[in-house]
Amino acid sequence: MVFFSIFYGWSHGDTYEYFRIAKHILHFDFDEYMLQRTLGFPLFIALGGLNSKIIVIYQMLLGIAIALIVFYLIYDITKSRYLSLFTSILLGTYIQSTHLEFGMLTETLCYFLVTLYIFLIYKFFKTDNTLYIILASFVCGYLIIVKLNFIPTIISLIISIVYKRKFSKSLILTTTLISLMPLTINLFINYINAKKFSVYGYTGYSLLTHIANFPQCIGDYEIREKIRNRNFSVFWVWDINWSKSEEEMRKIAIEAMTKCPYYYFLSSFGSFLKFFFPRKTIETFSIERHKINFRKGYYRFKTLIDKVWEYQIYLNWFLNFLFFLILIFHRKSDLFSNVLSINILSNAIFQAFFIFGDNWRYGYPFLSSIVIYVVKNGYEFFKFFKRV
């Protein structure tokens, strides 16, 4: 399975856009780049020379790096080799991590960048070395242009400085500028090519995913009926050019939210819960994506993998439940734990208001953050209970 996955990295509907933009980057030609995606992941693909095998290998190395970072952090916090080894192995054998490392999507890169960011914040708190917070701001900046949903990460960056250095205006200004620099460059490229100050071409569609939950608030009859029938599409709802359809969708979504804010809030709250407790959809090694010669043994193996993933998602739910339990009842969290929770929650809230989704991939990049938070605070609670 691993052999075939390396040589046949699977693709997703989004993958083709990422590769098309990566070609623009390699040729320094953005004439046909029209705001479809931010430039972070296409840049990663370009560094792999548009070769899916090399990109898969890169992502496997990122997966190993994540496990090593988690091992270091857990060991440094608990001084327990067994607990740190068990935790890193648990994350390293997570079925969906393996699956995504073989694919051409942003999640593995985002997962690594979030984990690296947390590592640098931890080192900043431990050593009070300004270099770590500067490096964290570079990671934050790149993370934002990989996926715009991570822009709230800047909040935890600033709070880290406030916690450690009080209100160091110069450091706050420097890190904020560094974090926003890649986004500014992306904006500049977009303005030159599309004459718009925008970095993401699917804002209207993302907001419409919310409005689909309360179509009665949409004024346009045709669009309302299409959404009710669930057969609307980004590209053919309107028989007009792409950029105008995006503007139309954004306008319709904002009008519906303004008309029915209560329903929008309920939809966002549901999306927030699904960020932590997604559906049990099994999305492992599909036959079409991996192009494997199919035999009965393969189907048995796939059934086993699907069953393991089902138990792992229950474990994921349990870890997220513990996260909220500790967050509510653990009154003596340290500064690092507070920054961890702020980073997780701020990103979850922003994601929830921006797009409605029951998709396990939305919360996946924060898996290591939640595990570190639960292990750290759970271990401290266990030590306190043992003393009592």
C-alpha positions, 0 to 999 in steps of 0.5 A, spaced: 500 500 500 505 504 501 509 503 495 503 504 490 501 510 494 508 513 493 508 512 486 500 514 485 499 520 489 491 521 489 488 527 487 482 531 489 478 536 485 482 542 488 488 539 486 488 541 479 487 548 481 493 548 486 498 545 480 495 550 475 497 556 480 504 552 481 505 552 474 504 560 474 509 560 479 515 556 476 514 560 470 513 567 473 507 568 469 501 570 473 497 573 467 492 567 468 492 567 475 485 570 477 484 569 485 482 562 485 487 560 491 492 563 495 499 562 493 502 558 499 500 550 497 502 552 490 509 554 492 510 548 496 508 544 489 512 548 485 518 546 490 517 539 488 517 540 481 510 539 480 512 531 481 507 528 485 512 522 487 516 528 490 511 531 493 508 525 497 515 524 499 516 531 502 509 530 505 511 523 508 518 527 511 513 532 514 509 527 517 515 524 521 517 531 523 510 532 526 511 526 530 518 528 532 516 535 535 510 532 539 515 527 542 520 532 544 514 537 547 511 531 551 518 529 553 520 536 555 513 537 559 512 530 562 519 528 562 516 521 561 519 517 555 514 512 555 508 517 554 512 521 549 513 515 545 506 513 546 503 519 544 508 520 537 506 513 535 499 514 536 499 520 532 504 517 527 499 511 526 493 516 525 490 513 518 488 519 516 495 522 516 498 517 512 492 518 507 493 525 506 501 524 506 499 521 499 495 526 497 495 533 494 491 537 499 493 542 504 492 539 510 499 535 511 503 542 510 498 546 514 498 540 520 506 541 520 506 548 520 501 549 526 505 544 530 512 547 528 508 554 530 506 551 537 513 548 538 516 555 536 511 558 541 513 553 547 521 555 546 519 562 546 516 561 553 521 557 555 527 561 553 525 568 552 529 568 546 526 573 541 528 569 535 523 564 536 517 568 536 520 572 530 521 565 527 513 563 529 511 569 525 514 567 519 511 560 520 504 564 521 505 568 515 506 562 510 500 558 514 496 564 512 497 564 505 497 556 505 490 557 507 486 563 509 482 560 514 488 560 519 489 568 519 486 568 527 493 565 528 496 572 529 491 573 535 495 567 539 502 570 536 500 577 539 498 574 546 504 570 546 508 576 546 503 580 551 504 574 556 511 574 556 514 581 554 508 585 557 506 590 551 512 590 547 510 595 542 516 594 537 516 586 537 508 586 536 509 591 530 515 587 527 511 580 528 505 582 526 508 585 519 512 579 518 506 575 519 502 579 514 507 580 509 506 574 505 499 575 505 500 582 502 505 580 497 499 575 495 494 581 495 499 585 490 500 579 485 492 579 485 491 586 484 496 586 478 492 581 475 485 581 477 485 589 479 482 587 485 484 587 493 482 580 494 486 573 496 481 568 495 476 567 490 471 562 493 468 567 499 461 567 496 461 560 495 464 559 502 458 563 505 453 560 501 454 553 504 451 557 511 445 560 507 444 553 504 441 551 511 436 557 511 434 558 504 428 561 506 432 568 507 434 568 500 431 573 496 432 570 489 427 565 487 431 561 482 437 561 487 433 559 493 430 553 489 437 551 486 439 551 494 433 547 496 434 542 491 442 542 493 444 542 485 447 548 485 454 549 483 460 555 484 461 555 476 454 554 473 449 557 478 449 563 473 451 563 466 456 569 466 463 569 467 467 566 473 468 573 477 461 575 477 458 569 479 463 570 485 461 577 486 453 575 486 454 569 491 457 573 496 452 579 495 446 574 496 450 570 502 451 577 505 444 579 504 441 573 507 445 573 513 443 580 514 436 578 513 436 572 518 442 573 523 439 568 528 439 562 523 446 564 521 449 564 528 445 557 529 449 555 522 455 557 525 455 554 532 453 547 528 459 548 524 463 550 530 461 543 533 463 539 527 470 542 527 471 538 533 466 532 532 465 531 525 461 525 522 464 518 521 465 518 514 470 513 512 475 517 507 481 512 507 485 509 501 480 509 495 480 504 489 480 509 484 485 514 487 490 509 488 490 505 481 491 498 485 490 491 482 484 489 485 484 482 489 480 480 495 486 481 499 486 488 498 478 489 499 479 485 506 485 490 508 481 496 506 475 493 510 480 493 516 483 500 515 476 503 515 475 499 521 481 502 524 479 509 522 472 508 525 475 507 532 480 512 531 475 518 530 472 515 536 478 517 539 479 523 536 472 525 539 474 523 546 480 527 545 476 533 543 471 532 549 477 532 554 480 538 551 473 542 552 473 538 559 480 541 561 478 548 558 472 549 562 474 546 569 482 546 569 483 553 573 490 553 573 493 552 566 499 555 564 501 561 559 503 556 554 496 552 555 492 558 554 496 560 548 494 553 545 487 553 547 486 560 544 489 558 537 485 552 537 478 556 539 480 562 535 481 558 528 475 554 530 470 560 531 473 563 524 472 557 520 465 556 523 463 563 521 466 563 514 464 556 512 459 551 514 462 544 513 461 537 516 468 535 514 474 532 518 479 535 514 477 542 517 480 541 524 485 536 522 491 541 522 490 542 530 490 534 532 497 535 535 495 541 538 489 538 542 493 532 544 499 536 547 494 540 550 490 534 553 496 530 555 500 536 558 494 539 563 492 531 564 499 529 566 499 535 571 492 534 574 494 527 575 500 529 579 496 533 583 491 528 584 496 523 586 499 528 591 493 529 594 
